[in-house]
Amino acid sequence: MVTVGLLVTLKARPGKEEELAGFLVSALPLAQGEPETTAWFAIKIDDSTFGIADFFPDVAGRQAHLDGPIAAALLQRAEELLAAPPDIKPVDVLAAKLPT
């Protein structure tokens, strides 16, 4: 069961779109290694805008993710890859359908 999540929007620096997409793809194993990350999606919104949507059983799981390796790696490369700081919105889950 998930109760909280994060919606993160990332705007790539001009010319860094493919590199940002590659970074997001490379983060999947890190997300898979986080026991409290129930669902994690890296998405492309348009040619230069990307996103991450991830969901957790509780606030502690969400905070563990924010303190984890994906966030650290993104912050380390933010100036290089991003045109603006990440837009990170914590969300509450009202209803969910997940695989069993």
Summary of the structure (lengths in Angstrom):
residues: 100
radius of gyration: 13.3
end to end distance: 10.3
largest distance: 40.4
contacts: 270
relative contact order: 0.31
helix: 36%
strand: 30%
